[in-house]
Amino acid sequence: MNNAADLPRVEAIVIGASAGGVEALLNLLGPLRKGFVLPIIIVLHLPEERRSQLAEVFARRLALPVHEACDKQDIVGGTVYFATPGYHLSVEQDRTLSLSLEDRVHHSRPAIDYLFQSAADAYGPRLAAVLLTGANHDGARGLAVVKRHGGLTIVQDPEEAQVATMPLAALNIQQPDHVLPIHGISRLLVELERIAC
């Protein structure tokens, strides 16, 4: 997939990140303008023992509305959702969010794999999944599941990532549709949104 004509029409975007993820996400989502129509659901690894301020921090910096995900919450277009520390975040078949306390995956809860796999089941080929910088292997298997379901898979260029372990783990499993620097991923999301409108 090298041009806009090859891009699928997606209905949601899921993003996973760990070490270095706050800066990467600010650079990725910062250019998105108010009125962006696709929902964006994010797992960023955080310590479980303290309350997350991600939603507040990003709400001040982004043009889009930002929320910490709640259980049974409807997924609304043009909204950014962050996983709650200590809970897995998943997407249900009825396009709502779900929080749960299942065992950790790659020592993480929330886990990127958990979100990606559930979103792949819910959206199938109408999903775009983005894996960014991070220090463990979480997200690599989930990204492969997204690809098996026909979704669009995107990995941050490991040479640009603050911590390359996570992007490299994904590349070791299978070749994603796109390997791009952050600014390239941001432009791709804008293009996906244009196609979705």
N, C-alpha and C positions, 0 to 999 in steps of 0.2 A: 504494500500500500504506500504509494509515493505521492499521490495527488488527491485533491478533494473529491474527484469523481469516484475514487476507490473507497472512500470512507463510508461506514455504515450509519444508519440512522439510529442513534442511541436514545435511551430514556432516562439513564442515570449514570453517574460517575462515582466510583469508589476509589479511595486513595489510602495507601498505607505508607507509614514512615516511622522511623525510630530516631536514633542519634543524628542530630543535625536537621531534624525534620521541621522545627519551627521556622527557621530561616528559609528552608526550601519551600515550605508551604506559603509563607508570606510572599515570596518571589513568584510562586506559581499562580496564586489566586489574586494577588494584588491588581494585575491588569484587567481582571474580569469586571465588566461594567454592570451597573444597576440594570435590572431587567433580564439578566442572564437566566435562561428558562430551565436549565437542567438542575436537578438536585445533586448535591455533592456530599457524600458520606465518607467520613474520615476516621481511621484509627491511627492515633499517634501514641506510641508507648510512653507512659508516664508512671511515676511512682503511685502505688495504690493507696498509700497511707495519708495522702493529703488531697484536699479538694482541688479540682482542676479550675484554672482561670483562663483556659484556652478560648472559650467562647467569648469572654469579655475582651480579651486581648485582640482577637481577630475581628470582633465586631467593630472595634475602634479603627481598624486598619483597612477593612474591606468595604466595598460598595454593597455587597450582598448581606441579607440577614443571616446571622450565625446563632446556632443554638447548641447546647449540650443535649444529646439525644435522651429522650424519655421513653419508657416502656409503653408500647401500644400506640406510639405517636404516628400519625399519618405522614408519609413522605410527600413534601410539597416542593414543586419545581422552584428553581431559583433560590434555594435555601441551602446553607452549609450546616451539616450536622457533625459534631465531634462526639466520639465515644466517651462514655463516663469511665473514670478510673475504677478498676476493680471489677468491671462487668464486661462480659463479651457483648458485642453489638452485632446483631444479625438483621437481615431483611426477610420478612415473612412473605408468603405467596400473595397476600392481599395488599402488598406494598406498604406495610407498616414496619416500624422498627421494634426490635425486641431486645431486652437486656436479660442476661442470664449469668449464672454462677458456675457453669461447667468448669471442669479442670483446665488449668492453664495450658496453652499451646506455645511451645518454644519458651517456656517460663513466663509467658505473657498473658495477662487478662486485663484489657481486651487484646485479642489476637487479630492480626491482619488476615491470616488464613481463614479464620472463622467468618469474618465479614465477607471476604471475597467469595468463599464457597456458597454462602447463603444467598448472596446477591446474584451469583451465577445461576442458582436454581430458580430464583424469582424472575430475573430479567432475560436469561438466556442470551441470544445474540444482540439484544438491545442494551447491553452493558458495556461500559468502558472502565477498565481497571488500570490504575497507575501505581507503580511501586517506586518509592524514592529512597533516599539515603537511610542507612541503618546498620546496626552492628551485629545483627543475628540473621537467621535464615527465615524468619517469619515472613509470610507473604509469597514466597516462591511457589509453594504447592498450590496455594489459593489462586495465584495468577494462572497456573497451568490448568486449573479447573475452569476458570473463566474462558480460556482459549478453547478447551474441549467443548464448552457450551456454545461456541461461536462468537463470543464477545471479543472486543478490541482490547489488546494488551499493550501496555506502554511501560517502559522502564527508564528511569533516569540514567543517563550516561555515567557509568562507574568512574570514569576519569574526572568527572565534575563533582560527583557526590562527596559530601564531607566525610562520610564513612561508606566505603564501597561494598562492604560485605553483603548487604541485602540485595542490591542490584546484581552483583556477581552470582549470588545463589540462584536468582531467577534465571539468569543467562545460562547457568550450568544445567538447568532442567530442560529448557526449550527456548527457542528463539522467539521473542515477542514480536508483535507487529511493528513496533517502533522503539528504538533506543535513541533518546534525545536529551539534550541539556534542558534545564528548567525553562528557559525562555521559549524553546521549541515546543515543549509540552503545553505551555500556556497558550501558544498560538494554535496548537492542535485542538485544545478544548474550545477555543473560540470558534474554530471551524466546525467542530461537532455540534456546537450550539446553533450555528447558522443553518446547518443542514436539518436540525431538529425542528426549527421554526416553521 
